[in-house]
Amino acid sequence: MKPRTALITGSGKNIGRAIALRLARNGFNVVVHGGSDRVACEAVAEAVRACGVDALVTVGDVGNRKEVYRIAEAALAEFGTIDVLIHNAAIRPHQDFFTITDDEWDRVLEVNLGAAFQFSQLLLPGMLKQQWGRIVTFAGVNAIRGYPNSVHVSVSKHGAWGFVKALSRDFADQGITANTISPGAILTERDDQDMDDFIRKQAAAVPAKRLGTPEEIAGMVAHLLSDEGGYITGQLLQINGGGAM
Protein backbone atom coordinates (compact mmCIF):
# COMPACT_ATOMS: atom_id res chain seq x y z
CA MET A 1 0.00 0.00 0.00
CA LYS A 2 1.15 3.50 -0.72
CA PRO A 3 1.65 5.72 2.36
CA ARG A 4 -1.40 7.61 3.53
CA THR A 5 -1.31 11.40 3.46
CA ALA A 6 -2.39 13.89 6.11
CA LEU A 7 -3.15 17.56 5.58
CA ILE A 8 -2.52 19.42 8.83
CA THR A 9 -3.49 23.09 9.03
CA GLY A 10 -1.40 25.24 11.32
CA SER A 11 1.50 22.78 11.33
CA GLY A 12 4.42 25.20 11.20
CA LYS A 13 4.81 25.21 14.98
CA ASN A 14 3.56 23.97 18.32
CA ILE A 15 0.83 21.29 18.35
CA GLY A 16 0.56 21.16 14.56
CA ARG A 17 4.29 20.63 14.16
CA ALA A 18 4.29 17.87 16.78
CA ILE A 19 1.44 16.13 14.95
CA ALA A 20 3.26 16.41 11.61
CA LEU A 21 6.42 14.84 13.00
CA ARG A 22 4.57 12.08 14.84
CA LEU A 23 2.60 11.13 11.74
CA ALA A 24 5.75 11.22 9.60
CA ARG A 25 7.39 8.76 11.99
CA ASN A 26 4.30 6.58 11.60
CA GLY A 27 4.71 6.55 7.82
CA PHE A 28 2.30 9.29 6.70
CA ASN A 29 3.10 11.79 3.99
CA VAL A 30 2.32 15.28 5.29
CA VAL A 31 0.92 18.45 3.78
CA VAL A 32 2.41 21.11 6.03
CA HIS A 33 0.38 24.31 6.21
CA GLY A 34 1.01 27.71 7.74
CA GLY A 35 -0.73 31.03 7.56
CA SER A 36 2.29 33.06 6.47
CA ASP A 37 5.58 31.70 7.86
CA ARG A 38 6.92 29.64 4.97
CA VAL A 39 10.36 29.32 6.59
CA ALA A 40 8.88 27.57 9.63
CA CYS A 41 6.81 25.29 7.40
CA GLU A 42 9.81 24.41 5.26
CA ALA A 43 11.72 23.43 8.40
CA VAL A 44 8.89 21.11 9.44
CA ALA A 45 8.73 19.65 5.94
CA GLU A 46 12.47 18.96 6.01
CA ALA A 47 12.06 17.11 9.33
CA VAL A 48 9.13 15.16 7.86
CA ARG A 49 11.19 14.07 4.84
CA ALA A 50 13.98 12.97 7.15
CA CYS A 51 11.53 10.31 8.37
CA GLY A 52 11.49 8.77 4.89
CA VAL A 53 8.13 10.14 3.71
CA ASP A 54 7.09 13.00 1.43
CA ALA A 55 6.02 16.51 2.39
CA LEU A 56 4.37 19.43 0.64
CA VAL A 57 4.45 22.97 2.01
CA THR A 58 1.35 25.14 1.58
CA VAL A 59 0.93 28.68 2.88
CA GLY A 60 -2.35 30.55 2.92
CA ASP A 61 -5.19 32.08 4.90
CA VAL A 62 -7.71 29.36 5.80
CA GLY A 63 -10.19 32.10 6.67
CA ASN A 64 -10.41 32.80 2.93
CA ARG A 65 -12.46 30.25 0.97
CA LYS A 66 -10.41 30.76 -2.21
CA GLU A 67 -7.22 30.03 -0.28
CA VAL A 68 -8.74 26.86 1.20
CA TYR A 69 -9.56 25.67 -2.32
CA ARG A 70 -6.06 26.51 -3.54
CA ILE A 71 -4.42 24.60 -0.65
CA ALA A 72 -6.66 21.57 -1.15
CA GLU A 73 -6.11 21.54 -4.90
CA ALA A 74 -2.33 21.70 -4.45
CA ALA A 75 -2.44 18.82 -1.97
CA LEU A 76 -4.62 16.69 -4.24
CA ALA A 77 -2.44 17.44 -7.25
CA GLU A 78 0.64 16.32 -5.33
CA PHE A 79 -0.70 13.20 -3.65
CA GLY A 80 -3.88 12.23 -5.49
CA THR A 81 -5.89 11.60 -2.34
CA ILE A 82 -5.75 13.17 1.11
CA ASP A 83 -6.60 10.46 3.63
CA VAL A 84 -6.51 12.57 6.78
CA LEU A 85 -7.64 16.13 7.51
CA ILE A 86 -6.50 17.68 10.77
CA HIS A 87 -7.82 21.21 11.20
CA ASN A 88 -5.58 22.66 13.88
CA ALA A 89 -5.28 26.28 12.66
CA ALA A 90 -7.24 28.73 14.83
CA ILE A 91 -7.39 32.28 16.08
CA ARG A 92 -8.44 33.16 19.63
CA PRO A 93 -8.91 36.91 20.08
CA HIS A 94 -10.04 38.19 23.47
CA GLN A 95 -12.65 40.91 23.03
CA ASP A 96 -15.41 42.41 25.10
CA PHE A 97 -18.76 41.09 23.87
CA PHE A 98 -20.09 44.54 22.93
CA THR A 99 -17.02 45.51 20.91
CA ILE A 100 -17.04 42.49 18.55
CA THR A 101 -17.93 43.61 15.03
CA ASP A 102 -19.68 41.52 12.39
CA ASP A 103 -16.40 41.23 10.48
CA GLU A 104 -14.52 40.06 13.58
CA TRP A 105 -17.23 37.51 14.36
CA ASP A 106 -17.17 36.19 10.79
CA ARG A 107 -13.38 36.02 10.76
CA VAL A 108 -13.17 33.80 13.84
CA LEU A 109 -15.94 31.51 12.59
CA GLU A 110 -14.36 31.19 9.15
CA VAL A 111 -10.86 30.31 10.41
CA ASN A 112 -11.85 28.06 13.29
CA LEU A 113 -14.88 26.31 11.82
CA GLY A 114 -15.63 27.28 8.23
CA ALA A 115 -12.29 25.99 6.98
CA ALA A 116 -12.98 22.54 8.48
CA PHE A 117 -16.25 22.41 6.55
CA GLN A 118 -14.68 23.64 3.31
CA PHE A 119 -11.68 21.29 3.45
CA SER A 120 -13.97 18.38 4.27
CA GLN A 121 -16.21 19.05 1.27
CA LEU A 122 -13.14 19.00 -0.96
CA LEU A 123 -11.33 16.01 0.56
CA LEU A 124 -14.13 13.68 1.65
CA PRO A 125 -14.93 12.42 -1.87
CA GLY A 126 -11.50 10.79 -2.08
CA MET A 127 -11.85 9.30 1.38
CA LEU A 128 -15.28 7.90 0.53
CA LYS A 129 -14.00 6.40 -2.71
CA GLN A 130 -11.50 4.30 -0.77
CA GLN A 131 -13.84 3.79 2.22
CA TRP A 132 -11.25 5.11 4.68
CA GLY A 133 -10.63 8.55 6.09
CA ARG A 134 -9.97 10.47 9.28
CA ILE A 135 -11.03 14.00 10.20
CA VAL A 136 -9.85 15.69 13.40
CA THR A 137 -10.84 19.15 14.59
CA PHE A 138 -9.72 21.04 17.70
CA ALA A 139 -11.89 22.51 20.39
CA GLY A 140 -10.09 23.39 23.62
CA VAL A 141 -11.58 24.30 26.95
CA ASN A 142 -13.62 26.97 25.15
CA ALA A 143 -15.93 24.21 23.92
CA ILE A 144 -16.52 22.83 27.40
CA ARG A 145 -17.08 25.72 29.76
CA GLY A 146 -16.69 28.92 27.76
CA TYR A 147 -14.21 31.71 28.38
CA PRO A 148 -14.87 35.34 29.24
CA ASN A 149 -14.35 37.91 26.49
CA SER A 150 -14.21 35.30 23.72
CA VAL A 151 -17.77 34.44 22.81
CA HIS A 152 -16.93 34.08 19.11
CA VAL A 153 -14.09 31.68 19.91
CA SER A 154 -16.28 29.58 22.21
CA VAL A 155 -19.02 29.38 19.58
CA SER A 156 -16.53 28.29 16.90
CA LYS A 157 -15.07 25.61 19.16
CA HIS A 158 -18.49 24.27 20.12
CA GLY A 159 -19.17 24.18 16.40
CA ALA A 160 -16.06 22.09 15.77
CA TRP A 161 -17.48 19.45 18.10
CA GLY A 162 -20.94 19.59 16.56
CA PHE A 163 -19.38 19.34 13.12
CA VAL A 164 -17.65 16.02 13.80
CA LYS A 165 -20.76 14.58 15.45
CA ALA A 166 -22.77 15.35 12.33
CA LEU A 167 -20.06 13.95 10.03
CA SER A 168 -20.00 10.76 12.09
CA ARG A 169 -23.74 10.32 11.62
CA ASP A 170 -23.36 10.73 7.88
CA PHE A 171 -20.19 8.78 7.10
CA ALA A 172 -19.19 6.37 9.89
CA ASP A 173 -20.61 3.42 7.96
CA GLN A 174 -18.31 4.27 5.05
CA GLY A 175 -15.02 4.02 6.90
CA ILE A 176 -14.76 7.68 7.92
CA THR A 177 -14.19 8.75 11.52
CA ALA A 178 -14.42 12.34 12.76
CA ASN A 179 -13.42 13.50 16.23
CA THR A 180 -12.54 16.63 18.15
CA ILE A 181 -9.56 16.97 20.48
CA SER A 182 -9.85 19.41 23.36
CA PRO A 183 -6.41 20.35 24.73
CA GLY A 184 -6.02 22.01 28.10
CA ALA A 185 -3.03 24.13 29.09
CA ILE A 186 -0.23 23.11 26.69
CA LEU A 187 3.43 24.14 26.66
CA THR A 188 3.79 26.01 23.36
CA GLU A 189 5.67 28.94 21.87
CA ARG A 190 3.63 32.12 22.32
CA ASP A 191 4.27 35.70 21.28
CA ASP A 192 1.69 37.02 23.76
CA GLN A 193 3.29 37.16 27.22
CA ASP A 194 -0.02 37.88 28.91
CA MET A 195 -1.54 34.75 27.36
CA ASP A 196 1.54 32.74 28.32
CA ASP A 197 1.17 33.85 31.94
CA PHE A 198 -2.55 33.02 31.82
CA ILE A 199 -1.87 29.49 30.53
CA ARG A 200 0.73 28.86 33.22
CA LYS A 201 -1.68 29.97 35.92
CA GLN A 202 -4.21 27.54 34.47
CA ALA A 203 -1.68 24.72 34.74
CA ALA A 204 -1.16 25.39 38.43
CA ALA A 205 -4.89 24.88 39.01
CA VAL A 206 -5.31 21.50 37.30
CA PRO A 207 -4.90 18.19 39.15
CA ALA A 208 -1.81 17.23 37.13
CA LYS A 209 -0.07 20.46 38.26
CA ARG A 210 1.78 20.85 34.98
CA LEU A 211 1.41 21.94 31.39
CA GLY A 212 0.72 19.31 28.79
CA THR A 213 3.03 18.89 25.81
CA PRO A 214 2.34 19.07 22.07
CA GLU A 215 3.64 15.52 21.82
CA GLU A 216 0.87 14.31 24.14
CA ILE A 217 -1.70 15.81 21.80
CA ALA A 218 0.07 14.28 18.81
CA GLY A 219 -0.09 10.89 20.51
CA MET A 220 -3.87 11.07 20.70
CA VAL A 221 -4.08 12.07 17.04
CA ALA A 222 -1.87 9.12 16.10
CA HIS A 223 -4.17 6.78 18.01
CA LEU A 224 -7.26 8.11 16.24
CA LEU A 225 -5.55 7.47 12.90
CA SER A 226 -4.48 3.93 13.83
CA ASP A 227 -6.39 0.72 13.22
CA GLU A 228 -7.12 0.60 16.96
CA GLY A 229 -8.81 4.00 16.70
CA GLY A 230 -11.21 2.99 13.97
CA TYR A 231 -14.21 2.61 16.31
CA ILE A 232 -13.83 6.07 17.85
CA THR A 233 -15.96 8.68 16.11
CA GLY A 234 -18.09 11.67 17.00
CA GLN A 235 -16.19 12.19 20.24
CA LEU A 236 -14.73 15.13 22.15
CA LEU A 237 -11.46 13.83 23.60
CA GLN A 238 -10.14 15.90 26.48
CA ILE A 239 -6.40 16.09 27.14
CA ASN A 240 -6.07 18.54 29.97
CA GLY A 241 -4.50 17.00 33.07
CA GLY A 242 -7.90 16.85 34.73
CA GLY A 243 -8.58 20.54 34.27
CA ALA A 244 -12.04 19.83 32.88
CA MET A 245 -13.89 16.61 33.53
C-alpha positions as CSV (number, residue, x, y, z in Angstrom):
1,M,0.0,0.0,0.0
2,K,1.2,3.5,-0.7
3,P,1.6,5.7,2.4
4,R,-1.4,7.6,3.5
5,T,-1.3,11.4,3.5
6,A,-2.4,13.9,6.1
7,L,-3.2,17.6,5.6
8,I,-2.5,19.4,8.8
9,T,-3.5,23.1,9.0
10,G,-1.4,25.2,11.3
11,S,1.5,22.8,11.3
12,G,4.4,25.2,11.2
13,K,4.8,25.2,15.0
14,N,3.6,24.0,18.3
15,I,0.8,21.3,18.3
16,G,0.6,21.2,14.6
17,R,4.3,20.6,14.2
18,A,4.3,17.9,16.8
19,I,1.4,16.1,15.0
20,A,3.3,16.4,11.6
21,L,6.4,14.8,13.0
22,R,4.6,12.1,14.8
23,L,2.6,11.1,11.7
24,A,5.7,11.2,9.6
25,R,7.4,8.8,12.0
26,N,4.3,6.6,11.6
27,G,4.7,6.5,7.8
28,F,2.3,9.3,6.7
29,N,3.1,11.8,4.0
30,V,2.3,15.3,5.3
31,V,0.9,18.4,3.8
32,V,2.4,21.1,6.0
33,H,0.4,24.3,6.2
34,G,1.0,27.7,7.7
35,G,-0.7,31.0,7.6
36,S,2.3,33.1,6.5
37,D,5.6,31.7,7.9
38,R,6.9,29.6,5.0
39,V,10.4,29.3,6.6
40,A,8.9,27.6,9.6
41,C,6.8,25.3,7.4
42,E,9.8,24.4,5.3
43,A,11.7,23.4,8.4
44,V,8.9,21.1,9.4
45,A,8.7,19.7,5.9
46,E,12.5,19.0,6.0
47,A,12.1,17.1,9.3
48,V,9.1,15.2,7.9
49,R,11.2,14.1,4.8
50,A,14.0,13.0,7.1
51,C,11.5,10.3,8.4
52,G,11.5,8.8,4.9
53,V,8.1,10.1,3.7
54,D,7.1,13.0,1.4
55,A,6.0,16.5,2.4
56,L,4.4,19.4,0.6
57,V,4.4,23.0,2.0
58,T,1.3,25.1,1.6
59,V,0.9,28.7,2.9
60,G,-2.4,30.5,2.9
61,D,-5.2,32.1,4.9
62,V,-7.7,29.4,5.8
63,G,-10.2,32.1,6.7
64,N,-10.4,32.8,2.9
65,R,-12.5,30.3,1.0
66,K,-10.4,30.8,-2.2
67,E,-7.2,30.0,-0.3
68,V,-8.7,26.9,1.2
69,Y,-9.6,25.7,-2.3
70,R,-6.1,26.5,-3.5
71,I,-4.4,24.6,-0.7
72,A,-6.7,21.6,-1.1
73,E,-6.1,21.5,-4.9
74,A,-2.3,21.7,-4.4
75,A,-2.4,18.8,-2.0
76,L,-4.6,16.7,-4.2
77,A,-2.4,17.4,-7.3
78,E,0.6,16.3,-5.3
79,F,-0.7,13.2,-3.6
80,G,-3.9,12.2,-5.5
81,T,-5.9,11.6,-2.3
82,I,-5.7,13.2,1.1
83,D,-6.6,10.5,3.6
84,V,-6.5,12.6,6.8
85,L,-7.6,16.1,7.5
86,I,-6.5,17.7,10.8
87,H,-7.8,21.2,11.2
88,N,-5.6,22.7,13.9
89,A,-5.3,26.3,12.7
90,A,-7.2,28.7,14.8
91,I,-7.4,32.3,16.1
92,R,-8.4,33.2,19.6
93,P,-8.9,36.9,20.1
94,H,-10.0,38.2,23.5
95,Q,-12.6,40.9,23.0
96,D,-15.4,42.4,25.1
97,F,-18.8,41.1,23.9
98,F,-20.1,44.5,22.9
99,T,-17.0,45.5,20.9
100,I,-17.0,42.5,18.5
101,T,-17.9,43.6,15.0
102,D,-19.7,41.5,12.4
103,D,-16.4,41.2,10.5
104,E,-14.5,40.1,13.6
105,W,-17.2,37.5,14.4
106,D,-17.2,36.2,10.8
107,R,-13.4,36.0,10.8
108,V,-13.2,33.8,13.8
109,L,-15.9,31.5,12.6
110,E,-14.4,31.2,9.1
111,V,-10.9,30.3,10.4
112,N,-11.9,28.1,13.3
113,L,-14.9,26.3,11.8
114,G,-15.6,27.3,8.2
115,A,-12.3,26.0,7.0
116,A,-13.0,22.5,8.5
117,F,-16.2,22.4,6.5
118,Q,-14.7,23.6,3.3
119,F,-11.7,21.3,3.5
120,S,-14.0,18.4,4.3
121,Q,-16.2,19.0,1.3
122,L,-13.1,19.0,-1.0
123,L,-11.3,16.0,0.6
124,L,-14.1,13.7,1.7
125,P,-14.9,12.4,-1.9
126,G,-11.5,10.8,-2.1
127,M,-11.9,9.3,1.4
128,L,-15.3,7.9,0.5
129,K,-14.0,6.4,-2.7
130,Q,-11.5,4.3,-0.8
131,Q,-13.8,3.8,2.2
132,W,-11.3,5.1,4.7
133,G,-10.6,8.6,6.1
134,R,-10.0,10.5,9.3
135,I,-11.0,14.0,10.2
136,V,-9.8,15.7,13.4
137,T,-10.8,19.2,14.6
138,F,-9.7,21.0,17.7
139,A,-11.9,22.5,20.4
140,G,-10.1,23.4,23.6
141,V,-11.6,24.3,27.0
142,N,-13.6,27.0,25.2
143,A,-15.9,24.2,23.9
144,I,-16.5,22.8,27.4
145,R,-17.1,25.7,29.8
146,G,-16.7,28.9,27.8
147,Y,-14.2,31.7,28.4
148,P,-14.9,35.3,29.2
149,N,-14.3,37.9,26.5
150,S,-14.2,35.3,23.7
151,V,-17.8,34.4,22.8
152,H,-16.9,34.1,19.1
153,V,-14.1,31.7,19.9
154,S,-16.3,29.6,22.2
155,V,-19.0,29.4,19.6
156,S,-16.5,28.3,16.9
157,K,-15.1,25.6,19.2
158,H,-18.5,24.3,20.1
159,G,-19.2,24.2,16.4
160,A,-16.1,22.1,15.8
161,W,-17.5,19.4,18.1
162,G,-20.9,19.6,16.6
163,F,-19.4,19.3,13.1
164,V,-17.6,16.0,13.8
165,K,-20.8,14.6,15.4
166,A,-22.8,15.3,12.3
167,L,-20.1,13.9,10.0
168,S,-20.0,10.8,12.1
169,R,-23.7,10.3,11.6
170,D,-23.4,10.7,7.9
171,F,-20.2,8.8,7.1
172,A,-19.2,6.4,9.9
173,D,-20.6,3.4,8.0
174,Q,-18.3,4.3,5.0
175,G,-15.0,4.0,6.9
176,I,-14.8,7.7,7.9
177,T,-14.2,8.8,11.5
178,A,-14.4,12.3,12.8
179,N,-13.4,13.5,16.2
180,T,-12.5,16.6,18.2
181,I,-9.6,17.0,20.5
182,S,-9.8,19.4,23.4
183,P,-6.4,20.3,24.7
184,G,-6.0,22.0,28.1
185,A,-3.0,24.1,29.1
186,I,-0.2,23.1,26.7
187,L,3.4,24.1,26.7
188,T,3.8,26.0,23.4
189,E,5.7,28.9,21.9
190,R,3.6,32.1,22.3
191,D,4.3,35.7,21.3
192,D,1.7,37.0,23.8
193,Q,3.3,37.2,27.2
194,D,0.0,37.9,28.9
195,M,-1.5,34.8,27.4
196,D,1.5,32.7,28.3
197,D,1.2,33.8,31.9
198,F,-2.5,33.0,31.8
199,I,-1.9,29.5,30.5
200,R,0.7,28.9,33.2
201,K,-1.7,30.0,35.9
202,Q,-4.2,27.5,34.5
203,A,-1.7,24.7,34.7
204,A,-1.2,25.4,38.4
205,A,-4.9,24.9,39.0
206,V,-5.3,21.5,37.3
207,P,-4.9,18.2,39.2
208,A,-1.8,17.2,37.1
209,K,-0.1,20.5,38.3
210,R,1.8,20.8,35.0
211,L,1.4,21.9,31.4
212,G,0.7,19.3,28.8
213,T,3.0,18.9,25.8
214,P,2.3,19.1,22.1
215,E,3.6,15.5,21.8
216,E,0.9,14.3,24.1
217,I,-1.7,15.8,21.8
218,A,0.1,14.3,18.8
219,G,-0.1,10.9,20.5
220,M,-3.9,11.1,20.7
221,V,-4.1,12.1,17.0
222,A,-1.9,9.1,16.1
223,H,-4.2,6.8,18.0
224,L,-7.3,8.1,16.2
225,L,-5.6,7.5,12.9
226,S,-4.5,3.9,13.8
227,D,-6.4,0.7,13.2
228,E,-7.1,0.6,17.0
229,G,-8.8,4.0,16.7
230,G,-11.2,3.0,14.0
231,Y,-14.2,2.6,16.3
232,I,-13.8,6.1,17.8
233,T,-16.0,8.7,16.1
234,G,-18.1,11.7,17.0
235,Q,-16.2,12.2,20.2
236,L,-14.7,15.1,22.2
237,L,-11.5,13.8,23.6
238,Q,-10.1,15.9,26.5
239,I,-6.4,16.1,27.1
240,N,-6.1,18.5,30.0
241,G,-4.5,17.0,33.1
242,G,-7.9,16.9,34.7
243,G,-8.6,20.5,34.3
244,A,-12.0,19.8,32.9
245,M,-13.9,16.6,33.5
